Amino acid sequence: MKGIPSWRIRSLIETALAEDIGSEDITTSSIFPGPVTAEGRIRAKEECIVAGAEIAREVFFAIDQSLALNGTAIADGSRVKPGDTILFISGDGRTILKGERVALNFLQRLSGIATLTSKYLEMIDGFDVKILDTRKTTPGLRDIEKGAVRIGGGYNHRFSLSQAVLIKDNHIILAGGISEAIARVKERITGHLKVEVEVSSPAEAEEAFHAGADMILLDNMDIESIREVVRTIDRRIPIEVSGGVDLLSVREIARAGVDYISIGALTHSARAVDMSMDIVPSGGQG
């Protein structure tokens, strides 16, 4: 997966395999005390955007490097339809059986994120707005889940609290107000970091703008309020919208003239894509 170091992928795979196999795959080792030559084929059962294909391949190689890929490997970002083969691998069937569930878990989860992201991109076609993810990710899997968003055509918001300043509602409450929170940040933050402020009304957006915000996040605002803020700000600083965005509302929000739409559902609510793996003895029909 582009942008993610190979050591990080290996670490994730090792953790996932240790979790799934435990001390031994007792079913496989009981039935097959010795090698059994087999072929395994992962197929899509619905149309989707593939993400995690490289990770899935590496799952099997992490167990047994003697396995062989058969045919042309499907690349991340490919659109497949029901019945299409995503991965075709051959070798010791014991290895394929041990890696099957972990490989599918990565593929189904990440492809679900990429596919959902692509659906949002389709809905805003023609508008100059970017779809962003959020930090609402599975603990420990943020980098690959955000990688799947990129594969689906979206963009990444900050990866961690250290990467950007985003003054949210609870910061504002504790600081005693929007202007005070911005002033405190501006006193301590210098250099390239921009200050983004979350607001919940047009009045708060105007206050944040005049207090020196570099970007405004409109949180859970109705469409008329969003349009009002866009008119007031008049492109002087970027505007982001978040909260309650779905496939039914995203196009109308984009039409309002905002610059970014961040959607937590890309990662926290993406449905895993339906895929399955068939394993047969070599020479059988896969």
N, C-alpha and C positions, 0 to 999 in steps of 0.2 A: 504494500500500500504506500503510495507516494507520500513523502514527507515524514515517514515514521522509520526510525533506525531499525536495522535488521535485528540488533540485540534486543530491542524492545519487543518485537514480534516473537522472537524466540522465548523470551521470558514469559509472555502471556500464554504461549502455547504450552510451555513446561508446567505452568501453574494449572492450566485447564486440564491437561492430561493427568497430572497427579491427583487432582480433585476427582476426575471421572473414573480412572482405573483403580486408584487406591493401591493396595499392595499387590493385587493380581486380578486379571480378568478370569475369574474362576470358571465361568461358563465356557469361554473359548478354549482355555488350556485343558479343560476336562474332555471336551469333544475332540480337540485336535492337539495331541501331544507332540506332533511333529509338523513340519511345514505342509501347507496345502496350497497349491497354485490356484489363483483366482483372479477375477477381474471385478472391479467396482466402478459403478457409473452413477454420478449424482446428476439428477435431472430436475429441471424446473417443473412445477405443477401448475404454475400460473405465470402470466406475463410480469416481468420485473426488470429492474436495473441491477445487475450483478455487482456486489461489493464484497470483498473478503475472499476472492478466489485464490489469491496468492497465499493468504493465511491458511486456507483449507488445504492447499497442496502441501504446505510446510508442516501441517499437523501430521500427515502420514510419513513424511521424510524424517520427522523428529523421532519417530518410533523405529523406522527401518529405511535406511538410505538406499537399499537395493531395489526399492520399488521403482516402477517405470511409468511415466506419463504416456498415454496412448492418444494419438490424434492431436489436433490443434487445441491448445488450452484457451479457454474463454478468459478474456481480460476484464478487469474491473471497469465498470462503465458501460459494458455491453448490455444491450436490451435483448432479452430472450423471451421466448413464448413457451407455452406448455409443451412438454415433451423434449425440449432442447437439452442436450447434454452440456453440462457445465464443467464436469471433471470426469475423466476416464483414466483409471489407474490400475496397474496389474502387478502381481507379485505374490508374496505370501499372504494368503487370505486372513491369517491370524492378525496381521498388522492392520489390514483394512478394517476388520471387525472392531479392533481396539480404537481406531481413530475415527470411525464413522460418526459417532454422536458429537464429538467435539468439533469436527470439521463442519458438520451440518449446523451446529449451534452458532458458530462464527458466521457462516455463510447466510443463514436465514435471518439472523438478527441484523447484520450489516446491510444486507440487500434490502431488508424492510425499510431501513432508514434512508438508503439511497433512493428507493422507489417512491417513498412518501415525499421526499424532497423534490424529486423530479415532477411530481404531480402539482406541487405548489408552483414550481417554475412554469409549468404549462398554463396555470391559471393567471399568471401575471404577464404572459407573453405580450410584448408590445409596449410595456411600461418600463421606464428607466428607474428601476428600484431593485435592490438586492435583498435576497432572503438570507437571514442569519440564523444560526443556531443559538443555544444558550448553554448555561452550565448545568442544566437539568439532565445530567447524563448518569449512566450506571457507574457507581464508584469503582475506580480502578480501570475503567474502559474508556475514559474520556477521549484519549487521542485517537483510538480507532473508530469510535462513534462519530467524532467530528470529521475524521477522514472519510467516512461513508457519506456525510453531508456534502463534502466537496465533490465526491464522485457523482452524487445526484445533481450537482450544479449549483449548490448553495455555497455560502461563505461562512467562515467561522468568526464568532464574537470572541471575546477574551477566553483564553484557556484557563487562567487562574486569576485570583484576586490581585496578583502582583503585576499583571500586564496592562491594566487600564484603570482609570478612575471612573467609577460609576456611583454617584451619590443616589442612594435609593431612599424609599420612604422612611425606613427605620433610622437611617443615618440622620435624616432631616428632623425627625421627631426628637432624637437624642440631642441634636445640636441646637435645637430651638428655632429652626426655620431654614428655608431654602437659602436665603442670602447669607446667613451666618455659616451654614455648612460650606458654601462655595468659598467664602472668604477664608475660612480656616484651611481649606485645601490649597487655595492659591498662595497662601503664606508659606506653605511647606513643599509644594510640588513645583519644580522648575524643569526646564528642558522641553522635550518633545511630547510629553504626556498631555493629552487633551482631557478636559473635565466634562463628563457627560452627567446630566441630572435627570432623574426620573420625576415626572410630574403627573398629576391626575386631573388637571383642569386647564382651560386656556389662561386663566389668571395666573396660575402657578407657572405655566410656560413663559409668560411674559416676564414674570419676576425673575425666573432663572436666566432668561436672555439678558436682561438689564444688569443682573448681578455678575455676569461674565462667563456664563456657561458656554462651552465650545460646541456642545451638541445636546439635544433634548430628546428624552425618551418619553413618549406619551403612553402611559400605562392604563389599559382598560378604558379608553375613551370611546365614546360613540362617534359615529362617522361625521356628524355635524360639528362636533367639537374638534375633531382632527382637521377638518377643512378650515375651521376658524383659525387654528394655530398656524396652519400652512400659509394662510393669507397674511396673518400678522407678522410672522417671521420672514416671509418673502425671500426665501433662499439665502438669508444672511448666515445661517448656520444649518448644519444637517439636522434632519428630524427622523427619529426612529419611532416605530409603533410596536407595542408588545401587549400581550394579554388578550385572551379570548379570540385569537385569530384562528380561523379554520378555512377549509377549502371553499366554503360558501361565501365568506366575507373578505378573503384576501384580495380579490380583484378590485372590489370597491375601495378598499384601503389604498391599494396601489394607484387607483385612479385619482385619489385625493391629492396626490403630488408629493408624498413622503419619499425619503431617500432610502430608508431601510425598514424591513419588517422582520422582527425576531420572533421565532416560533419554538417554544419549548417542546411542543408535541413532536417535532422532528426526531427527537431522541427519547423523550420519556413515554411517548405513546405510539410509536411506530409499531405496526403489527409485523411479526416475523413472516417472511415470505414462505409459502408452502413449497418445500423441496423434499426429495427422498433419494435414498441410495439403494441401488440393486447390486447385490454381490452374487456372482455365479462362478462355478468352476471354469477354468480356462477352457475355451472351446465351446462353452455354453452360449445361449442367446442372451445378451445384455440389453 
